[in-house]
């Protein structure tokens, strides 16, 4: 699939996920709202039932009070008076509770007030009837109560209670219908939302299955490509190794062949130096002959202008000739050292590493012992801290740390005793070494340059060909590690070397 197709598919999946998320949010929000509405409707239904129950209870207490009062008037037993008083005692709290339950409905509030007046009137009638009995006139109490049974209070209680019950029945019907409607809507939303979620899930599964199929196909293609890539890499690596070996052979041959003309130049230069005195002796003889004087020649094989009796232009010619020979010999010596260094590098590049277990502290202490005389001459101190043990090539490590310590001793700050510290630690399977000194330091702009072949930085007041650090970096890379430097001018330098704790031939072989 093309990049544009992948982008469109990614956008489609994002849109699908967003829609699914929004659907879930909408369903959840709607469900919460509908559930709250259903709960509220159900609570109102329950509230209506409570009002009707309380009204029925209140009317029942009134009938109990009336029945107990009649029985007491007819029989005169104190038990009926007690029942009457108990019923009357519960009527007023019951009326208060009914008013509290109906205070949210103005119609019922008005009805409750009327009912309360009628009940108070009826309770007064009950109390008067009881007083007749207490005054030994039961017949008068019965007559009064019978007459009161057809009074306005009884009729009002009946009519108002019926009106209140009718109002509550009406509210119960409305609230029941609303609760049913809300529950039906909640069920519909839940079912519809669930269906939509299931549909989105099915679509997502299809897309995932499709993506998984394409991914499997892509992985299969990737495996095929990896196989081809590995074969290509192996082929290119073999070609590169062969080319590198060819370059090394070429460098070795060139360096070796350069020595032949260099040896001839060195030989002819020596012969020319030996002929110098003879040539200038003859010049001096000719000059003396012209002046009719007998030259007095020195027996020295390297006579100077005064010994040869040269003056003026002949003397200057001898000095120029000697100076030219000196430059030639100096250049020959430098070229010889460079050729030797190149040969050493090519030999080192062909050397097979042999991993062995190395106590790096003992190894570096041995290197420090070999340069102890040089350190004593410069009043330098080499401190070796506890260092990790690792598996690597011993000769390579000796060359790495030998070069770094030698450079630290070579480039000290004038007039300041040298302090060289080698420390190390293990981290995540790597040995990390630091070689720190308080020497003259390196300009930050030269931090990379110093690792280049034949490149040097700073004041060139020490003998060298600019090969040491390049060789160090090549060895570190062959060992599968890295090297870096942290330094500023006149503030010392710290070289950090990171090497595998366990190097094997599979990590890194010859230079690739």
Secondary structure by P-SEA (a helix, b strand, c coil): ccaaaaaaaaaaaaaaaaaaaaaaaaaaaaaaaaaaaaaaaaaaaaaaaaaaaaaaaaaaaaaaaaaaaaaaaacccaaaaaaaaaaaaaaaaaaaaaaaaacccaaaaaaaaaaaaaaaaaaaaaaaaaaaaaaccaaaaaaaaaaacccaaaaaaaaaaaaaaaaaaaaaaaaaaaaaaaaaaaaaaaaaaaaaaaaaaaaaaaaaaaaaaaaaaaaaaaaaaaaaaaaaaaaaaaaaaaaaaaaaaaaaaaaaaaaaaaaaaaaaaaaaaaaaaaaaaaaaaaaaaaaccccccccccccccccccccaaaaaaaaaaaaaaaaaaaaaaaaaaaaaaaaaaaaaaabbbbbcccaaaaaaaaaaaaaaaaaaaabbbbbbcbbbbbbccaaaaaaaaaaaaaaaaacccccbbbbbbbbccccccbbbbbbbbccccccccccccccccccccccccccccccaaaaaaaaaaaacbbbbbbbccccbbbbbbbbbcccccccccccc
